[in-house]
């Protein structure tokens, strides 16, 4: 299903509605993303997890930013350069 936000993004749902699954989305590749897939984890606080990433030797590629009405997102790389995302759900994000 195409997301009606400000970027071209398609939602992917793998399980029945309301159940856990390996859900995600498809977006056009950005310059910072070298792999074809970026695993993204749901976290209670993006800011707290960014601190943990830094302390573990990782780096922040895209800082925390709001996705209007959805939540907050950031992209990081582990010490080996593997890219991953952090997502904090918040329908009040602006």
MDTraj code that builds the backbone (N, CA, C; nanometers):
import mdtraj as md
import numpy as np

residues = "UNK UNK UNK UNK UNK UNK UNK UNK UNK UNK UNK UNK UNK UNK UNK UNK UNK UNK UNK UNK UNK UNK UNK UNK UNK UNK UNK UNK UNK UNK UNK UNK UNK UNK UNK UNK UNK UNK UNK UNK UNK UNK UNK UNK UNK UNK UNK UNK UNK UNK UNK UNK UNK UNK UNK UNK UNK UNK UNK UNK UNK UNK UNK UNK UNK UNK UNK UNK UNK UNK UNK UNK UNK UNK UNK UNK UNK UNK UNK UNK UNK UNK UNK UNK UNK UNK UNK UNK UNK UNK UNK UNK UNK UNK".split()
xyz = np.array([
    [0.0843, -0.1161, 0.0000],
    [0.0000, 0.0000, 0.0000],
    [0.0899, 0.1240, 0.0000],
    [0.0610, 0.2198, -0.0861],
    [0.1402, 0.3421, -0.0941],
    [0.1051, 0.4324, 0.0238],
    [0.2117, 0.4844, 0.0880],
    [0.1940, 0.5782, 0.1984],
    [0.1613, 0.7143, 0.1403],
    [0.0736, 0.7888, 0.2039],
    [0.0296, 0.9184, 0.1518],
    [0.1102, 1.0340, 0.2096],
    [0.2340, 1.0094, 0.2486],
    [0.3188, 1.1134, 0.3047],
    [0.3942, 1.1915, 0.1995],
    [0.4967, 1.2623, 0.2452],
    [0.5695, 1.3548, 0.1585],
    [0.6776, 1.2887, 0.0728],
    [0.7056, 1.1595, 0.0954],
    [0.8034, 1.0895, 0.0127],
    [0.7372, 0.9675, -0.0505],
    [0.7986, 0.9178, -0.1560],
    [0.7487, 0.7987, -0.2232],
    [0.7860, 0.6772, -0.1383],
    [0.6874, 0.6118, -0.0779],
    [0.7115, 0.5052, 0.0195],
    [0.5948, 0.4089, 0.0163],
    [0.6246, 0.2801, 0.0161],
    [0.5209, 0.1778, 0.0152],
    [0.5318, 0.0953, 0.1423],
    [0.4191, 0.0734, 0.2091],
    [0.4144, -0.0071, 0.3313],
    [0.4054, -0.1547, 0.2945],
    [0.4781, -0.2376, 0.3688],
    [0.4774, -0.3820, 0.3469],
    [0.4375, -0.4489, 0.4779],
    [0.3329, -0.5299, 0.4751],
    [0.2855, -0.6013, 0.5928],
    [0.2913, -0.7506, 0.5643],
    [0.3542, -0.8264, 0.6538],
    [0.3737, -0.9691, 0.6282],
    [0.2786, -1.0592, 0.7056],
    [0.2177, -1.0085, 0.8092],
    [0.1296, -1.0919, 0.8904],
    [-0.0108, -1.0346, 0.8934],
    [-0.1031, -1.1077, 0.9564],
    [-0.2396, -1.0566, 0.9706],
    [-0.2393, -0.9247, 1.0480],
    [-0.3341, -0.8367, 1.0171],
    [-0.3406, -0.7055, 1.0815],
    [-0.3452, -0.7191, 1.2336],
    [-0.2658, -0.6373, 1.3008],
    [-0.2635, -0.6362, 1.4463],
    [-0.1733, -0.7401, 1.5095],
    [-0.1032, -0.8187, 1.4274],
    [-0.0128, -0.9198, 1.4824],
    [0.1310, -0.8852, 1.4439],
    [0.2268, -0.9292, 1.5253],
    [0.3675, -0.9018, 1.4904],
    [0.4049, -0.9706, 1.3594],
    [0.4914, -0.9087, 1.2883],
    [0.5403, -0.9656, 1.1628],
    [0.6698, -0.8985, 1.1257],
    [0.7211, -0.9316, 1.0116],
    [0.8397, -0.8643, 0.9605],
    [0.7873, -0.7588, 0.8638],
    [0.7346, -0.6519, 0.9213],
    [0.6733, -0.5457, 0.8430],
    [0.7775, -0.4417, 0.8076],
    [0.7480, -0.3603, 0.7117],
    [0.8434, -0.2573, 0.6731],
    [0.7920, -0.1732, 0.5605],
    [0.8840, -0.1270, 0.4796],
    [0.8470, -0.0414, 0.3694],
    [0.9524, -0.0420, 0.2612],
    [0.9155, 0.0115, 0.1492],
    [1.0056, 0.0227, 0.0356],
    [1.0127, 0.1696, -0.0010],
    [1.1347, 0.2187, -0.0128],
    [1.1574, 0.3588, -0.0466],
    [1.2705, 0.3647, -0.1486],
    [1.2735, 0.4709, -0.2262],
    [1.3835, 0.4856, -0.3215],
    [1.5148, 0.4936, -0.2464],
    [1.6163, 0.4327, -0.3008],
    [1.7473, 0.4275, -0.2378],
    [1.8053, 0.5681, -0.2224],
    [1.8640, 0.5951, -0.1056],
    [1.9275, 0.7237, -0.0773],
    [2.0785, 0.7058, -0.0836],
    [2.1507, 0.8143, -0.0960],
    [2.2963, 0.8084, -0.1064],
    [2.3618, 0.7389, 0.0122],
    [2.3074, 0.7562, 0.1331],
    [2.3711, 0.6999, 0.2513],
    [2.3497, 0.5507, 0.2645],
    [2.2586, 0.4952, 0.1901],
    [2.2239, 0.3542, 0.2067],
    [2.2930, 0.2721, 0.0991],
    [2.3948, 0.1953, 0.1394],
    [2.4616, 0.1121, 0.0410],
    [2.3958, -0.0240, 0.0251],
    [2.3390, -0.0843, 0.1313],
    [2.2729, -0.2134, 0.1097],
    [2.1371, -0.1947, 0.0430],
    [2.0811, -0.3029, -0.0049],
    [1.9494, -0.2967, -0.0671],
    [1.8378, -0.2988, 0.0360],
    [1.8696, -0.3378, 0.1580],
    [1.7695, -0.3460, 0.2628],
    [1.8275, -0.2832, 0.3890],
    [1.7465, -0.2064, 0.4586],
    [1.7899, -0.1459, 0.5841],
    [1.6971, -0.1953, 0.6944],
    [1.7446, -0.2901, 0.7776],
    [1.6605, -0.3350, 0.8878],
    [1.6386, -0.2190, 0.9847],
    [1.5168, -0.2044, 1.0286],
    [1.4810, -0.0952, 1.1188],
    [1.4116, -0.1524, 1.2405],
    [1.4573, -0.1089, 1.3581],
    [1.4048, -0.1599, 1.4841],
    [1.3146, -0.0580, 1.5498],
    [1.2057, -0.1057, 1.6063],
    [1.1156, -0.0232, 1.6844],
    [1.1764, -0.0081, 1.8235],
    [1.1972, 0.1148, 1.8685],
    [1.2583, 0.1402, 1.9995],
    [1.1711, 0.2385, 2.0771],
    [1.1787, 0.2348, 2.2107],
    [1.0973, 0.3281, 2.2894],
    [1.1459, 0.4731, 2.2808],
    [1.2753, 0.4940, 2.2552],
    [1.3304, 0.6292, 2.2471],
    [1.4481, 0.6303, 2.1494],
    [1.4315, 0.6948, 2.0354],
    [1.5396, 0.7037, 1.9377],
    [1.6614, 0.7710, 2.0005],
    [1.6416, 0.8806, 2.0732],
    [1.7539, 0.9535, 2.1340],
    [1.8360, 0.8641, 2.2264],
    [1.7694, 0.7864, 2.3130],
    [1.8424, 0.6966, 2.4037],
    [1.9223, 0.5924, 2.3263],
    [1.8649, 0.5396, 2.2204],
    [1.9351, 0.4374, 2.1435],
    [2.0490, 0.4969, 2.0604],
    [2.0362, 0.6232, 2.0175],
    [2.1474, 0.6880, 1.9478],
    [2.2677, 0.7007, 2.0414],
    [2.2420, 0.7301, 2.1682],
    [2.3507, 0.7344, 2.2673],
    [2.4185, 0.5983, 2.2792],
    [2.3387, 0.4917, 2.2808],
    [2.3947, 0.3560, 2.2899],
    [2.4775, 0.3215, 2.1663],
    [2.4303, 0.3642, 2.0499],
    [2.5038, 0.3394, 1.9254],
    [2.6412, 0.4063, 1.9327],
    [2.6437, 0.5325, 1.9741],
    [2.7710, 0.6062, 1.9854],
    [2.8652, 0.5371, 2.0843],
    [2.8130, 0.4987, 2.1998],
    [2.8946, 0.4339, 2.3035],
    [2.9501, 0.3001, 2.2570],
    [2.8793, 0.2335, 2.1658],
    [2.9232, 0.1034, 2.1155],
    [3.0159, 0.1165, 1.9951],
    [3.0498, 0.2399, 1.9560],
    [3.1415, 0.2596, 1.8447],
    [3.0755, 0.2767, 1.7099],
    [2.9431, 0.2862, 1.7080],
    [2.8721, 0.3085, 1.5823],
    [2.8679, 0.4567, 1.5495],
    [2.8108, 0.4883, 1.4345],
    [2.7989, 0.6290, 1.3966],
    [2.6576, 0.6577, 1.3477],
    [2.6184, 0.7813, 1.3625],
    [2.4864, 0.8258, 1.3196],
    [2.4988, 0.8762, 1.1756],
    [2.4194, 0.8199, 1.0865],
    [2.4226, 0.8577, 0.9455],
    [2.3175, 0.9658, 0.9174],
    [2.1968, 0.9428, 0.9643],
    [2.0892, 1.0418, 0.9542],
    [2.0352, 1.0609, 1.0948],
    [2.0462, 1.1829, 1.1502],
    [2.0004, 1.2050, 1.2869],
    [1.8495, 1.1879, 1.3007],
    [1.8058, 1.1837, 1.4232],
    [1.6628, 1.1707, 1.4553],
    [1.5855, 1.2800, 1.3826],
    [1.4785, 1.2389, 1.3157],
    [1.3924, 1.3335, 1.2465],
    [1.2488, 1.2852, 1.2565],
    [1.1562, 1.3779, 1.2482],
    [1.0142, 1.3445, 1.2593],
    [0.9583, 1.3008, 1.1252],
    [0.8718, 1.2022, 1.1310],
    [0.7884, 1.1643, 1.0172],
    [0.6476, 1.2005, 1.0624],
    [0.5948, 1.3069, 1.0066],
    [0.4700, 1.3662, 1.0526],
    [0.3609, 1.2619, 1.0753],
    [0.3078, 1.2597, 1.1975],
    [0.1976, 1.1710, 1.2314],
    [0.2339, 1.0248, 1.2456],
    [0.3626, 0.9909, 1.2305],
    [0.4062, 0.8508, 1.2366],
    [0.5004, 0.8288, 1.3541],
    [0.6051, 0.9107, 1.3632],
    [0.7023, 0.8937, 1.4708],
    [0.8352, 0.9561, 1.4361],
    [0.9408, 0.9031, 1.4962],
    [1.0756, 0.9556, 1.4779],
    [1.1646, 0.8456, 1.4237],
    [1.2560, 0.8825, 1.3368],
    [1.3420, 0.7867, 1.2683],
    [1.4859, 0.8369, 1.2707],
    [1.5798, 0.7461, 1.2711],
    [1.7221, 0.7778, 1.2554],
    [1.7873, 0.6591, 1.1870],
    [1.9007, 0.6838, 1.1201],
    [1.9766, 0.5768, 1.0572],
    [2.1189, 0.5796, 1.1101],
    [2.1724, 0.4604, 1.1351],
    [2.3038, 0.4453, 1.1964],
    [2.3834, 0.3399, 1.1208],
    [2.5119, 0.3318, 1.1548],
    [2.5971, 0.2246, 1.1048],
    [2.6714, 0.1666, 1.2239],
    [2.6823, 0.0352, 1.2273],
    [2.7600, -0.0282, 1.3337],
    [2.9087, -0.0119, 1.3014],
    [2.9988, -0.0526, 1.3920],
    [3.1421, -0.0340, 1.3664],
    [3.1924, -0.0995, 1.2368],
    [3.1198, -0.1989, 1.1846],
    [3.1592, -0.2633, 1.0586],
    [3.0993, -0.1961, 0.9364],
    [3.0173, -0.0941, 0.9583],
    [2.9571, -0.0219, 0.8470],
    [2.8195, -0.0691, 0.8061],
    [2.7623, -0.1659, 0.8773],
    [2.6282, -0.2139, 0.8455],
    [2.5254, -0.1089, 0.8859],
    [2.4391, -0.0710, 0.7930],
    [2.3400, 0.0334, 0.8155],
    [2.2138, -0.0273, 0.8756],
    [2.1545, 0.0436, 0.9729],
    [2.0279, 0.0024, 1.0319],
    [1.9504, 0.1267, 1.0741],
    [1.8215, 0.1102, 1.0900],
    [1.7356, 0.2212, 1.1295],
    [1.6791, 0.2011, 1.2682],
    [1.6443, 0.3127, 1.3310],
    [1.5753, 0.3139, 1.4594],
    [1.4455, 0.3895, 1.4394],
    [1.3361, 0.3344, 1.4912],
    [1.2051, 0.3990, 1.4757],
    [1.1348, 0.4046, 1.6101],
    [1.0838, 0.5225, 1.6430],
    [1.0041, 0.5430, 1.7636],
    [0.8655, 0.5864, 1.7198],
    [0.7661, 0.5028, 1.7410],
    [0.6298, 0.5371, 1.7011],
    [0.5769, 0.6511, 1.7881],
    [0.5159, 0.7505, 1.7242],
    [0.4539, 0.8624, 1.7947],
    [0.3600, 0.9333, 1.6985],
    [0.2295, 0.9091, 1.7099],
    [0.1353, 0.9709, 1.6167],
    [0.1293, 1.1231, 1.6288],
    [0.1901, 1.1805, 1.7328],
    [0.1918, 1.3256, 1.7499],
    [0.3184, 1.3898, 1.6936],
    [0.4032, 1.3106, 1.6292],
    [0.5286, 1.3639, 1.5738],
    [0.5011, 1.4713, 1.4696],
    [0.5784, 1.5796, 1.4771],
    [0.5638, 1.6876, 1.3786],
    [0.6998, 1.7335, 1.3308],
])
top = md.Topology()
chain = top.add_chain()
for i, resn in enumerate(residues, 1):
    res = top.add_residue(resn, chain, resSeq=i)
    for name in ("N", "CA", "C"):
        top.add_atom(name, md.element.get_by_symbol(name[0]), res)
traj = md.Trajectory(xyz[None], top)
